[in-house]
Amino acid sequence: MQIVDLAVIGAGAVGMTFAAAMRDKGFKIAILDDKANLCPPPQTAFDSRVFALTRASERIFESVGAWEFFERNSPFQSMEVWENDGHIQFFCDELGEPNLGYITELWVILRALAQTLQTSSDIKFFTNSKIAALKFQQNQYLITLDNGEELTANLVIGADGANSKVRELAGISLNSKEYHHHALVATVQTELPHQMTARQRFLGSSILAFLPLSESNSCSIVWSVPPTQAEELLNLSIEEFNQLLSTSFAHKLGEVSLISERFSFPLIKRHSMHYVKPHLALMGDAAHTIHPLAGQGMNLGLLDAASLAELLLQNRNRPLGDFQTLRRYERWRKTETSTMMTAMDGFRYLFGNDFLPLKTVRNWGLNLSNQNAFFKRVVMSHAMGLTGNLPILSRLSY
Ligand SMILES: Cc1cc2nc3c(=O)[nH]c(=O)nc-3n(C[C@H](O)[C@H](O)[C@H](O)COP(=O)(O)OP(=O)(O)OC[C@H]3O[C@@H](n4cnc5c(N)ncnc54)[C@H](O)[C@@H]3O)c2cc1C
């Protein structure tokens, strides 16, 4: 039987970031994951799982010592959002920033975090370890793995993703709602260079994003479409798909061709009724999932990790897992996530609606907003995690 202070279930980006923030502070930490290999390199030139990281996330990675291990990253300096007659563009110069964020592959993030944690003697990884049972006894949890191994921990962190077993075993209920959209992701080669610009086009019932990768003519695409369309897109021949993709993006980057497989998965909004119980906390996708429209899902999870670490370290005089501290975390992060979810729902409603007067107003609104430097600064500062109720780890300057 292993005895630890903290058991982090899930060695995804969020769980490992939390462990990195808590390392070398005198806690014994176990990180468990059901995968055998935590950060396999991609089979193709680029990982299809890429994320737009905000400045807040960059600072968190920097503060926990992981940023220096990022093997590659693609900073983007502008962002363009458009519908047929409406258009808005954001530039990093308008904010006095070197870029608006980074497009980063998942394997790069996971490998950097694993490298950061490797050096810490407080941390023990348990790979190939699926959590099977949780039992609360004498102010700690007894964790049983599916291979029969047991651990006890004063605080259990559920960072085990959207279908969290920790959430289920802790009996925390979930509000979930289908977006009735699937995300189709792939890597493409473009005829024209992306010029470090992230682009998104609203197409009525679908949203198509091209995210610039570290090679000037490579992009990752996220096409969120109704489920039947996702099926059709997956079944198109490569040539047909390339043609449709290039046209749907109005040949903004010229002819586009697939250089990876296409993957599609359903998009579901999930929000846990509670993020905490005594001696247990959820974070990242285990606590919430949102539409990838604004690329905020992982960024929210990283803020969860940094916020809980901050509160636990500030309240070291209280027992680890104490409910009062955990409730402060829940109130803080649930409020922030709910605000983001409401904003995403508003965007989706506004741009997913073909009602002509609404279409006219939003196109007019986009063009008008494009001329309003103050409005653009406010929107972008918030999206980049430069403003808001942020944890200390995300506020340090680099
Ligand atoms: C198409 C798409 C595009 C996106 N783009 C962006 C973006 O641009 N920017 C952004 O910020 N976010 C984005 N997101 C959201 C982002 O993918 C997630 O929010 C983020 O990956 C969640 O990280 P996590 O560590 O919480 O969970 P996960 O990455 O799911 O990690 C969970 C870990 O737990 C392990 N695990 C699961 N079950 C068990 C178990 N029973 N026992 C032990 N271990 C277990 C898993 O193996 C995994 O390693 C996007 C999402 C989608 C769908």
The ligand as a Tripos MOL2 file, in Angstrom:
@<TRIPOS>MOLECULE
LIG
   53    58     1     0     0
SMALL
NO_CHARGES

@<TRIPOS>ATOM
      1 C1        -11.6110   19.8380  -31.3170 C.3       1 LIG1
      2 C2        -11.1410   20.4290  -30.0430 C.ar      1 LIG1
      3 C3        -10.2660   21.4910  -30.0990 C.ar      1 LIG1
      4 C4         -9.8160   22.0810  -28.9140 C.ar      1 LIG1
      5 N1         -9.0020   23.1530  -29.0090 N.ar      1 LIG1
      6 C5         -8.5930   23.7580  -27.8740 C.ar      1 LIG1
      7 C6         -7.7520   24.9020  -27.9230 C.ar      1 LIG1
      8 O1         -7.3790   25.4110  -28.9840 O.2       1 LIG1
      9 N2         -7.3590   25.4770  -26.7370 N.ar      1 LIG1
     10 C7         -7.7690   24.9450  -25.5470 C.ar      1 LIG1
     11 O2         -7.4230   25.5160  -24.5070 O.2       1 LIG1
     12 N3         -8.5460   23.8380  -25.4720 N.ar      1 LIG1
     13 C8         -8.9860   23.2420  -26.5820 C.ar      1 LIG1
     14 N4         -9.7750   22.1440  -26.4920 N.ar      1 LIG1
     15 C9        -10.1200   21.5600  -25.1750 C.3       1 LIG1
     16 C10        -8.9930   20.6450  -24.6470 C.3       1 LIG1
     17 O3         -8.8180   19.5830  -25.5460 O.3       1 LIG1
     18 C11        -9.3170   20.0320  -23.2890 C.3       1 LIG1
     19 O4         -9.9500   20.9900  -22.4760 O.3       1 LIG1
     20 C12        -8.0380   19.5440  -22.5710 C.3       1 LIG1
     21 O5         -7.3120   18.6680  -23.3830 O.3       1 LIG1
     22 C13        -8.4030   18.8250  -21.2750 C.3       1 LIG1
     23 O6         -7.2490   18.3920  -20.6100 O.3       1 LIG1
     24 P1         -7.3800   17.4670  -19.3170 P.3       1 LIG1
     25 O7         -5.9660   17.2570  -18.8580 O.co2     1 LIG1
     26 O8         -8.3920   18.0240  -18.3800 O.co2     1 LIG1
     27 O9         -8.0160   16.0940  -19.8390 O.3       1 LIG1
     28 P2         -7.4190   15.0080  -20.8160 P.3       1 LIG1
     29 O10        -6.5130   15.5910  -21.8170 O.co2     1 LIG1
     30 O11        -8.5940   14.2330  -21.3190 O.co2     1 LIG1
     31 O12        -6.5170   14.0630  -19.8710 O.3       1 LIG1
     32 C14        -7.0980   13.1370  -18.9910 C.3       1 LIG1
     33 C15        -6.0720   12.0530  -18.6450 C.3       1 LIG1
     34 O13        -6.6750   11.1460  -17.7200 O.3       1 LIG1
     35 C16        -6.4180    9.8000  -18.0980 C.3       1 LIG1
     36 N5         -7.5230    8.9620  -17.6080 N.ar      1 LIG1
     37 C17        -8.8000    8.9440  -18.0740 C.ar      1 LIG1
     38 N6         -9.5330    8.0630  -17.3570 N.ar      1 LIG1
     39 C18        -8.7070    7.5160  -16.4280 C.ar      1 LIG1
     40 C19        -8.8890    6.5430  -15.3960 C.ar      1 LIG1
     41 N7        -10.0740    5.9490  -15.1630 N.pl3     1 LIG1
     42 N8         -7.8120    6.2170  -14.6050 N.ar      1 LIG1
     43 C20        -6.6010    6.8040  -14.8230 C.ar      1 LIG1
     44 N9         -6.3930    7.7380  -15.7950 N.ar      1 LIG1
     45 C21        -7.4280    8.0940  -16.5800 C.ar      1 LIG1
     46 C22        -6.3030    9.8660  -19.6230 C.3       1 LIG1
     47 O14        -5.5080    8.8170  -20.1290 O.3       1 LIG1
     48 C23        -5.6350   11.2320  -19.8460 C.3       1 LIG1
     49 O15        -4.2410   11.1330  -19.8660 O.3       1 LIG1
     50 C24       -10.2450   21.5620  -27.6550 C.ar      1 LIG1
     51 C25       -11.1180   20.4790  -27.6040 C.ar      1 LIG1
     52 C26       -11.5890   19.9370  -28.7720 C.ar      1 LIG1
     53 C27       -12.5770   18.8080  -28.6900 C.3       1 LIG1
@<TRIPOS>BOND
     1     1     2 1
     2     2     3 ar
     3     2    52 ar
     4     3     4 ar
     5     4     5 ar
     6     4    50 ar
     7     5     6 ar
     8     6     7 ar
     9     6    13 1
    10     7     8 2
    11     7     9 ar
    12     9    10 ar
    13    10    11 2
    14    10    12 ar
    15    12    13 ar
    16    13    14 ar
    17    14    15 1
    18    14    50 ar
    19    15    16 1
    20    16    17 1
    21    16    18 1
    22    18    19 1
    23    18    20 1
    24    20    21 1
    25    20    22 1
    26    22    23 1
    27    23    24 1
    28    24    25 2
    29    24    26 1
    30    24    27 1
    31    27    28 1
    32    28    29 2
    33    28    30 1
    34    28    31 1
    35    31    32 1
    36    32    33 1
    37    33    34 1
    38    33    48 1
    39    34    35 1
    40    35    36 1
    41    35    46 1
    42    36    37 ar
    43    36    45 ar
    44    37    38 ar
    45    38    39 ar
    46    39    40 ar
    47    39    45 ar
    48    40    41 1
    49    40    42 ar
    50    42    43 ar
    51    43    44 ar
    52    44    45 ar
    53    46    47 1
    54    46    48 1
    55    48    49 1
    56    50    51 ar
    57    51    52 ar
    58    52    53 1
@<TRIPOS>SUBSTRUCTURE
     1 LIG1         1 GROUP 0 **** ****
